[in-house]
Structure formats: structure tokens, C-alpha cells
């Protein structure tokens, strides 16, 4: 059982649930105290020690029965035991109408025989189950195994058998009873295939090393990330934000002091007759005020979501922030993030602003900003644009962007595209470059994290 729990914890980590060594030890201690005989108590003890937030509960609840069983194995009924000799003869005659392979599957279903472990393993090998390591593919793999077993042909053949036996004179009530039991057996086989697919995928997840997987994803280009990759990186953002917070605090502690504060120095040295033994300086580090304008079109969505996730995990390092999103028009999205995670907030925004290819209009979005939100920028504001600078050949409205840059303290542009692509096709990036204080390439989460670290450094 201990080995099973260790594999379960490994699968949880691979599924995006953060479990520390201390929490793993707590789980084993809870199991030692409560035991494993009461399944509900066992499940609750693991859930209480291993799950820290509501977002991780679905992953826990999906993986638990795959490692420790559902407690209700799917029952199959043997229809042959209850058939009279006459009914058995009718059924045998009806089965002769089908080919050998299909007939064998039909007979097996009628006898209520489950697939053996060897048969399940061979079937999984046939459909590629041994290469799956993501529970999102569980249902798909189960359906592939059903097709390999000719489930649809079996269902149609069973219907034909019922019709043939009705023509032979079998009682309608008896046929209805058989039809119901056959349906239950088919559903039980489906559940057996589904459980096998889930268990094999969960075991593959347990063999993964999440730290190696995350390290690789950190340097994976945004456009190459799958939905599963993004889910893992969403979990990683919290850890990165904690590291950034510590780094910022350490940097501020070690930083040289700022300008001489003459008044404070004089006051501090009155006891020395005005001789300046103790020099006082002004603190030169201030929390920045941010205005973030993000492209959430299809090509930019992953980059934007992770950028906003990092910023909103680091709100204690910012004096004030205003977030805006655009595709073909601009919307103020700060209220969407109040009480929500960044990915949840962005999903709300996408409902209002569904993305599409070739619909981006940055110039029009800048006009929206100038008309309604220009007063969010002042001399203390760091203006950040997250986008690829592609504008579908629309007017880039450089005049408006120039005005925004002049009003702000500094202007940063975060672009996931390589500089060699700037100015190609519908890219207006080269025209925006002279108006920015700094351009940062952020094609991966590693680069994005480094960029956020830089933009949170502000000086008075």
C-alpha cells in the first residue's frame, strides 16, 4: 500500500497538484492512524493532507479511484444460465448468421465474461495506450479500445439476434429481459475499458518527473504549448511569483542607498553639534504603478495569460495596476481579475471578446484607450504592452502611442516574436520600437519571468 500511495502522490504532482515532502509525510501519518479498511476515511485522510486548494480537488477525485479502486467493480451477468433448452437452441441458431470473430465476441458478452488483464494489456498496446500520460485522453483511449473490440458491430448484431429470435417465436417479455441484461453487460465492459485506460494513464503519470517536465516547459515557445502544458504552467506561476517576490525583497535590501537627504541628516546629527557623523539617504526604490495593455488574440493568448497571472500574483509589489485587453477593440479587464485567477478572468474576457484569426486591430484599440482611459497614465506609470505588433495592415496610430509614451514614466513592450520577424508581413513593430524605452522578447515562460522581474524594478 505504501508503494501505491507514493505512486498516487507522484501522479498528483504530474497532474499539477503541488505536494511537498512534509505533506507527503502527513499523508502517511494520517493513513497510519486511520488505517485503510474504511475506504471513505482513507480517501478523506489523503485529501485533507495532500490537497491545499479547491482547484486541485478534481484531479485528486479523478486519480484516487484509479489507484485505490472505485469499490464497485462492474458486474457482468451470464445470460446463458437462465435460458431454457429451446431458447438456447434459438440463440445458437441466430449466432450462426455472423462471422467467427463477431460471433466469439457476442458469445462472450452473453456469458458475461470480463476481459482478462492480458487481453486488456494487449488491447491497450494495440491502440497506443502505453504512450498516453494525460488523463484528458482517457475517454478517447477507451473509445479506441471499444472500436478495436467492434462494439458498434456487436450492438447492431445483438439487435439482429433479438429480431431473429422474435421471428422464431421467443416470448416478448423474455426478449426484453435479455435485451436489458445485454445492455448492462455492454455498459460494464465499457466501464472496464474506461477503468483500465485511466489506471494505465495514471501509472504513466506516476512515473513522470514533474520537475523535469516543468523545466522543459519553461523554455517551450508559447505557440507550441498544449492545453495540458498550460495547465502545468498555471500551477508553476505561483512558485515563480514567490521566487520573484523573494528576489525583489533581497535586491531592495542589498541595494545602495539613494540620494542624500539633507534635512534628515541635519536632524539626526544635532546631538553631534551638527557634525554629520550619521548620513541619511532617501529610499530610492518605489513600487511601480502599472498600465498593462495585452493582445488576447489567438496567437497571443498563452503569453498574455501567463503574463497577467504573474502580475496579479505579485500585486503586493505594485502600488496600482490597470489591465486592458484588445483584439479588434479595447476593454478594461481589471474588474474581471478581482477574486479570480488569471486564467478564469481571461476566460470571462474571451466570452465577451471571442478571438479569431486576422481580426487584430491595435490602432483602433489605442484610439479606444485615448478616448476613455488616458488619465490612467501619469508621470509615475510604467506602460507595458504585451503583443506581437501585428495589426492586419490597419492604421497603427503611432500618434496616439507616442502621446501615451510621453505621459508615462517609461514604456516597455513585451513581444514573443523574434526580432528578425519584426516588420515582416502585417507587423508594425519596427515603427513602435523608437517610441519605447525597452523591448523585451518573451517567447517562453522563462523569458517572461525575467521580463516581469525587470519591470518591477522602479526608481524614484
C-alpha positions as CSV (number, residue, x, y, z in Angstrom):
1,X,0.0,0.0,0.0
2,X,2.9,2.4,0.8
3,X,4.2,2.0,-2.8
4,X,0.7,2.6,-4.2
5,X,0.4,5.9,-2.1
6,X,3.8,7.0,-3.3
7,X,2.8,6.5,-7.0
8,X,-0.5,8.3,-6.3
9,X,1.4,11.3,-4.9
10,X,3.7,11.2,-8.0
11,X,0.6,11.2,-10.3
12,X,-0.9,14.1,-8.4
13,X,2.3,16.1,-8.9
14,X,2.3,15.2,-12.6
15,X,-1.3,16.4,-12.8
16,X,-0.4,19.8,-11.5
17,X,-1.1,19.4,-7.7
18,X,1.7,20.8,-5.6
19,X,2.6,18.3,-2.9
20,X,5.6,18.9,-0.6
21,X,7.6,16.3,1.2
22,X,6.1,17.4,4.5
23,X,2.6,17.0,3.1
24,X,3.5,13.5,1.9
25,X,4.8,12.6,5.4
26,X,1.5,14.0,6.8
27,X,-0.4,11.7,4.5
28,X,1.4,8.6,5.6
29,X,1.0,9.6,9.2
30,X,-2.8,10.0,8.7
31,X,-3.1,6.7,7.0
32,X,-1.1,5.0,9.9
33,X,-3.6,6.5,12.4
34,X,-6.8,5.9,10.5
35,X,-6.0,2.8,8.5
36,X,-7.2,1.8,5.0
37,X,-10.1,-0.5,5.9
38,X,-12.7,2.3,5.9
39,X,-12.4,3.5,2.3
40,X,-14.1,6.9,2.9
41,X,-11.9,7.6,5.9
42,X,-8.8,6.6,3.8
43,X,-9.8,8.9,1.0
44,X,-10.6,11.8,3.2
45,X,-7.3,11.5,5.1
46,X,-5.3,11.6,1.9
47,X,-7.4,14.5,0.6
48,X,-7.0,16.5,3.8
49,X,-3.2,16.2,3.8
50,X,-2.4,16.4,0.1
51,X,-4.9,18.9,-1.4
52,X,-4.4,22.6,-0.5
53,X,-7.0,24.3,-2.7
54,X,-10.3,23.7,-4.5
55,X,-8.6,23.8,-7.9
56,X,-6.7,20.6,-7.1
57,X,-9.8,18.6,-5.9
58,X,-11.0,17.4,-9.4
59,X,-7.5,16.0,-10.1
60,X,-7.5,14.2,-6.7
61,X,-11.0,12.8,-7.1
62,X,-10.2,11.5,-10.6
63,X,-7.0,9.9,-9.7
64,X,-8.0,8.3,-6.3
65,X,-10.2,5.6,-7.7
66,X,-7.6,4.8,-10.4
67,X,-5.1,3.9,-7.7
68,X,-7.3,2.5,-5.0
69,X,-10.3,1.2,-6.8
70,X,-13.9,2.5,-7.1
71,X,-15.3,0.0,-4.6
72,X,-17.9,-1.1,-7.2
73,X,-16.3,-3.4,-9.9
74,X,-18.6,-3.6,-12.9
75,X,-20.7,-6.8,-12.7
76,X,-21.4,-8.9,-15.8
77,X,-24.4,-11.3,-15.9
78,X,-24.3,-14.8,-17.6
79,X,-27.5,-14.9,-19.7
80,X,-26.8,-18.5,-20.7
81,X,-27.5,-19.9,-17.3
82,X,-31.2,-18.8,-17.3
83,X,-32.0,-19.9,-20.9
84,X,-34.2,-23.0,-21.4
85,X,-33.0,-25.6,-23.8
86,X,-35.4,-24.3,-26.5
87,X,-34.2,-20.7,-26.0
88,X,-30.5,-21.8,-26.1
89,X,-31.1,-23.6,-29.4
90,X,-32.8,-20.4,-30.8
91,X,-29.8,-18.3,-29.7
92,X,-27.3,-20.8,-31.2
93,X,-29.1,-20.8,-34.5
94,X,-29.2,-17.0,-34.5
95,X,-25.5,-16.7,-33.8
96,X,-24.7,-18.8,-36.9
97,X,-25.7,-15.9,-39.0
98,X,-22.4,-14.0,-38.0
99,X,-18.7,-14.4,-38.8
100,X,-16.5,-16.2,-36.3
101,X,-14.8,-13.2,-34.8
102,X,-18.0,-11.3,-34.2
103,X,-19.7,-14.5,-33.0
104,X,-17.0,-15.0,-30.4
105,X,-17.5,-11.5,-29.1
106,X,-21.2,-12.0,-29.0
107,X,-21.0,-15.3,-27.1
108,X,-18.5,-13.7,-24.6
109,X,-20.9,-10.9,-24.0
110,X,-23.8,-13.3,-23.5
111,X,-21.8,-15.4,-21.0
112,X,-20.8,-12.2,-19.1
113,X,-17.1,-12.8,-19.3
114,X,-14.8,-9.9,-18.4
115,X,-11.6,-9.2,-20.4
116,X,-8.5,-10.7,-18.7
117,X,-5.6,-8.5,-17.7
118,X,-3.5,-9.9,-20.5
119,X,-6.3,-9.1,-23.0
120,X,-6.6,-5.6,-21.7
121,X,-2.8,-5.0,-21.9
122,X,-2.7,-6.3,-25.5
123,X,-5.7,-4.1,-26.4
124,X,-4.0,-1.1,-24.9
125,X,-0.8,-1.8,-26.7
126,X,-2.8,-2.0,-30.0
127,X,-4.4,1.4,-29.6
128,X,-1.3,3.2,-28.2
129,X,-2.4,3.4,-24.6
130,X,1.1,2.9,-23.4
131,X,2.1,6.3,-24.9
132,X,-0.6,8.3,-23.1
133,X,0.3,10.2,-19.9
134,X,-2.5,12.7,-19.7
135,X,-5.9,11.9,-18.2
136,X,-7.7,14.1,-20.8
137,X,-7.1,11.2,-23.2
138,X,-8.8,8.6,-21.0
139,X,-12.2,8.7,-22.8
140,X,-10.6,8.8,-26.2
141,X,-8.4,5.8,-25.5
142,X,-11.4,3.9,-24.0
143,X,-13.4,4.6,-27.2
144,X,-10.5,3.4,-29.4
145,X,-10.5,0.1,-27.4
146,X,-14.2,-0.2,-27.9
147,X,-13.7,0.2,-31.7
148,X,-11.0,-2.4,-31.6
149,X,-13.5,-4.8,-30.0
150,X,-16.1,-3.9,-32.6
151,X,-18.6,-2.6,-30.1
152,X,-20.8,-0.9,-32.6
153,X,-20.9,-4.0,-34.8
154,X,-21.7,-6.1,-31.7
155,X,-24.5,-3.7,-30.7
156,X,-26.1,-4.0,-34.2
157,X,-25.6,-7.8,-34.2
158,X,-27.4,-8.1,-30.9
159,X,-30.3,-6.1,-32.3
160,X,-30.5,-8.5,-35.2
161,X,-30.3,-11.5,-32.9
162,X,-33.3,-10.2,-30.9
163,X,-35.2,-9.8,-34.1
164,X,-34.3,-13.3,-35.3
165,X,-35.3,-14.8,-32.0
166,X,-38.6,-12.9,-32.1
167,X,-39.3,-14.4,-35.5
168,X,-38.5,-17.9,-34.1
169,X,-41.3,-17.3,-31.6
170,X,-39.5,-16.3,-28.4
171,X,-41.7,-14.6,-25.7
172,X,-41.6,-10.8,-25.9
173,X,-41.2,-10.4,-22.2
174,X,-38.2,-12.8,-22.3
175,X,-36.7,-10.8,-25.2
176,X,-37.0,-7.6,-23.3
177,X,-35.3,-9.1,-20.2
178,X,-32.4,-10.4,-22.4
179,X,-32.1,-7.0,-24.1
180,X,-31.8,-5.3,-20.8
181,X,-29.2,-7.7,-19.4
182,X,-27.1,-7.5,-22.7
183,X,-27.2,-3.7,-22.4
184,X,-25.9,-3.9,-18.8
185,X,-23.1,-6.3,-19.9
186,X,-22.0,-3.9,-22.6
187,X,-22.0,-1.0,-20.2
188,X,-20.0,-3.0,-17.7
189,X,-17.4,-3.8,-20.4
190,X,-17.2,-0.1,-21.4
191,X,-16.6,0.7,-17.7
192,X,-13.9,-2.0,-17.5
193,X,-12.1,-0.4,-20.6
194,X,-12.5,3.1,-19.1
195,X,-11.0,2.0,-15.8
196,X,-8.1,0.2,-17.5
197,X,-7.4,3.3,-19.6
198,X,-7.5,5.5,-16.6
199,X,-5.2,3.2,-14.5
200,X,-2.6,2.9,-17.2
201,X,-2.5,6.6,-17.8
202,X,-2.3,7.3,-14.0
203,X,0.6,4.9,-13.7
204,X,2.4,6.6,-16.6
205,X,1.8,9.9,-14.8
206,X,3.3,8.5,-11.6
207,X,6.5,7.6,-13.5
208,X,7.0,11.1,-14.8
209,X,9.3,13.5,-13.0
210,X,7.3,16.8,-12.8
211,X,10.4,18.9,-12.0
212,X,12.0,17.8,-15.3
213,X,8.8,18.3,-17.2
214,X,8.2,21.8,-15.8
215,X,11.9,22.7,-16.5
216,X,11.3,21.7,-20.2
217,X,8.1,23.6,-20.4
218,X,9.7,26.8,-19.0
219,X,11.7,27.0,-22.2
220,X,9.0,25.8,-24.6
221,X,7.7,28.5,-27.0
222,X,4.2,29.7,-26.2
223,X,2.9,28.7,-29.6
224,X,4.0,25.1,-29.0
225,X,2.2,24.7,-25.7
226,X,-0.8,22.3,-25.5
227,X,-3.7,22.8,-23.1
228,X,-2.1,20.3,-20.8
229,X,1.2,22.2,-20.8
230,X,-0.7,25.4,-20.0
231,X,-2.4,23.8,-17.0
232,X,1.0,22.8,-15.6
233,X,2.4,26.2,-16.2
234,X,-0.5,27.9,-14.5
235,X,0.4,25.9,-11.3
236,X,4.1,26.9,-11.8
237,X,3.3,30.6,-12.0
238,X,2.6,30.7,-8.2
239,X,6.0,29.3,-7.4
240,X,7.7,31.7,-9.8
241,X,5.8,34.6,-8.2
242,X,7.1,33.6,-4.8
243,X,10.7,33.4,-6.1
244,X,10.3,36.8,-7.7
245,X,8.9,38.3,-4.5
246,X,11.9,37.0,-2.5
247,X,14.3,38.2,-5.1
248,X,12.8,41.7,-5.2
249,X,13.0,41.9,-1.4
250,X,16.6,40.8,-1.3
251,X,17.6,43.2,-4.1
252,X,16.0,46.1,-2.2
253,X,17.8,45.1,1.0
254,X,21.2,44.9,-0.7
255,X,20.7,48.0,-3.0
256,X,22.8,51.0,-2.4
257,X,21.1,53.9,-0.7
258,X,19.7,56.7,-2.8
259,X,20.2,60.5,-2.8
260,X,21.5,62.3,0.3
261,X,18.6,63.5,2.5
262,X,20.0,66.8,3.9
263,X,17.1,67.6,6.3
264,X,17.1,64.1,7.8
265,X,21.0,64.2,8.1
266,X,20.9,67.5,10.0
267,X,18.2,66.4,12.4
268,X,20.0,63.1,13.1
269,X,23.3,64.9,13.9
270,X,22.0,67.7,16.2
271,X,23.4,65.7,19.1
272,X,26.8,65.9,17.5
273,X,26.7,69.7,17.2
274,X,25.7,69.5,13.5
275,X,28.8,67.4,12.5
276,X,27.4,64.8,10.0
277,X,28.5,61.5,11.5
278,X,25.3,59.7,10.5
279,X,24.4,60.3,6.8
280,X,20.8,59.8,5.9
281,X,19.6,58.9,2.4
282,X,16.2,58.9,0.7
283,X,14.9,55.5,-0.2
284,X,15.2,55.3,-4.0
285,X,13.0,52.2,-4.6
286,X,9.3,52.7,-5.1
287,X,6.6,50.3,-6.0
288,X,5.7,50.8,-9.7
289,X,2.3,51.9,-11.0
290,X,1.4,49.8,-14.0
291,X,-0.8,50.1,-17.0
292,X,-0.8,46.8,-19.0
293,X,-2.3,46.6,-22.5
294,X,-2.5,43.0,-23.7
295,X,-3.3,41.3,-27.0
296,X,-5.5,38.3,-26.4
297,X,-5.9,37.2,-30.0
298,X,-5.3,33.5,-30.7
299,X,-1.6,33.9,-31.4
300,X,-1.0,35.8,-28.1
301,X,-3.4,34.2,-25.6
302,X,-0.9,31.9,-23.7
303,X,1.7,34.6,-23.4
304,X,-0.9,37.2,-22.2
305,X,-2.5,34.8,-19.7
306,X,0.8,33.9,-18.0
307,X,1.9,37.5,-18.0
308,X,-1.2,38.6,-16.2
309,X,-1.0,35.6,-13.9
310,X,2.5,36.7,-12.8
311,X,1.5,40.3,-12.3
312,X,-1.6,39.5,-10.3
313,X,0.3,37.1,-8.1
314,X,2.7,40.0,-7.4
315,X,0.1,42.7,-6.6
316,X,1.8,43.4,-3.3
317,X,4.8,44.6,-5.3
318,X,2.8,47.1,-7.2
319,X,1.2,50.4,-6.0
320,X,-1.6,50.3,-8.5
321,X,-2.3,48.5,-11.8
322,X,-4.8,48.8,-14.6
323,X,-5.1,46.0,-17.1
324,X,-6.6,46.2,-20.6
325,X,-7.2,43.6,-23.3
326,X,-7.7,44.0,-27.0
327,X,-8.3,42.1,-30.2
328,X,-10.3,44.5,-32.5
329,X,-11.3,46.8,-29.7
330,X,-10.1,47.6,-26.1
331,X,-11.7,46.6,-22.9
332,X,-10.9,47.4,-19.3
333,X,-10.4,44.0,-17.6
334,X,-9.1,44.8,-14.1
335,X,-12.6,44.0,-12.5
336,X,-12.5,40.5,-14.1
337,X,-9.4,39.7,-12.0
338,X,-11.0,40.6,-8.7
339,X,-11.5,37.4,-6.8
340,X,-10.5,35.2,-9.9
341,X,-7.4,33.5,-11.1
342,X,-5.9,35.0,-14.3
343,X,-6.9,32.0,-16.4
344,X,-10.5,32.3,-15.1
345,X,-10.5,36.0,-15.7
346,X,-9.3,35.6,-19.2
347,X,-11.9,33.0,-20.0
348,X,-14.5,35.6,-18.9
349,X,-12.9,38.2,-21.1
350,X,-12.9,35.8,-24.1
351,X,-16.6,35.2,-23.7
352,X,-17.1,38.9,-24.4
353,X,-14.2,39.1,-26.9
354,X,-14.0,35.8,-28.8
355,X,-10.6,35.5,-30.5
356,X,-10.3,34.9,-34.2
357,X,-7.5,34.9,-36.8
358,X,-6.8,38.1,-38.7
359,X,-9.1,40.3,-36.6
360,X,-6.5,42.2,-34.5
361,X,-6.7,46.0,-34.7
362,X,-4.2,47.6,-32.3
363,X,-4.6,51.0,-33.8
364,X,-8.4,51.1,-33.1
365,X,-7.7,49.7,-29.6
366,X,-5.3,52.6,-29.0
367,X,-8.0,55.0,-30.0
368,X,-10.3,53.4,-27.5
369,X,-7.7,53.9,-24.8
370,X,-7.1,57.5,-25.7
371,X,-10.8,58.2,-25.7
372,X,-11.7,56.6,-22.4
373,X,-8.6,55.7,-20.3
374,X,-5.8,58.1,-21.0
375,X,-6.0,59.5,-17.4
376,X,-4.7,56.1,-16.0
377,X,-1.3,57.1,-17.2
378,X,0.8,59.8,-15.4
379,X,4.5,60.5,-14.7
380,X,4.7,57.6,-12.2
381,X,3.2,55.0,-14.6
382,X,5.1,52.2,-16.3
383,X,3.3,51.5,-19.5
384,X,3.5,47.8,-20.7
385,X,2.3,46.5,-24.0
386,X,2.1,42.7,-24.5
387,X,1.7,41.9,-28.1
388,X,3.4,40.9,-31.4
389,X,2.8,44.2,-33.0
390,X,0.8,42.7,-35.9
391,X,-2.1,44.9,-36.9
392,X,-3.6,43.3,-40.0
393,X,-2.5,46.3,-42.1
394,X,-4.7,48.7,-40.1
395,X,-3.5,52.1,-39.1
396,X,-1.0,51.6,-36.2
397,X,-2.0,55.0,-34.7
398,X,1.6,55.9,-33.8
399,X,0.4,59.4,-32.9
400,X,-1.6,58.0,-30.0
401,X,1.1,55.6,-28.9
402,X,3.6,58.5,-28.9
403,X,1.3,60.5,-26.6
404,X,0.9,57.6,-24.2
405,X,4.6,57.0,-24.1
406,X,5.3,60.7,-23.4
407,X,2.8,60.7,-20.5
408,X,4.3,57.6,-18.9
409,X,7.5,57.3,-16.8
410,X,8.7,54.5,-19.0
411,X,7.3,52.4,-21.8
412,X,8.1,48.6,-22.1
413,X,7.0,46.3,-24.9
414,X,6.9,42.5,-24.4
415,X,6.9,40.7,-27.7
416,X,7.1,36.9,-28.2
417,X,8.2,37.1,-31.8
418,X,11.9,37.0,-32.8
419,X,13.3,40.5,-33.8
420,X,14.1,39.1,-37.3
421,X,10.3,38.8,-37.9
422,X,9.5,42.4,-36.8
423,X,8.4,44.5,-39.8
424,X,7.5,41.5,-41.9
425,X,4.0,41.0,-43.3
426,X,1.5,42.9,-41.2
427,X,3.9,43.6,-38.4
428,X,4.2,47.3,-37.3
429,X,6.7,46.5,-34.6
430,X,9.6,48.4,-36.1
431,X,7.5,51.6,-36.1
432,X,6.7,51.2,-32.4
433,X,10.3,50.4,-31.3
434,X,11.6,54.0,-31.3
435,X,8.7,55.1,-29.0
436,X,9.6,52.5,-26.3
437,X,12.2,52.7,-23.6
438,X,12.9,48.9,-23.8
439,X,11.7,46.0,-25.9
440,X,11.9,42.5,-24.3
441,X,11.5,39.3,-26.2
442,X,9.3,36.9,-24.2
443,X,8.7,33.7,-26.3
444,X,8.9,31.4,-23.2
445,X,7.8,31.5,-19.6
446,X,11.5,31.7,-18.6
447,X,11.9,34.9,-20.6
448,X,8.6,36.2,-19.4
449,X,9.6,35.7,-15.8
450,X,12.9,37.6,-16.3
451,X,10.9,40.4,-18.0
452,X,8.5,40.8,-15.1
453,X,11.5,40.8,-12.7
454,X,12.9,43.8,-14.7
455,X,9.7,45.8,-15.0
456,X,9.0,45.6,-11.2
457,X,12.3,47.5,-10.6
458,X,11.4,51.2,-10.4
459,X,13.4,54.0,-9.1
460,X,12.3,57.3,-7.7
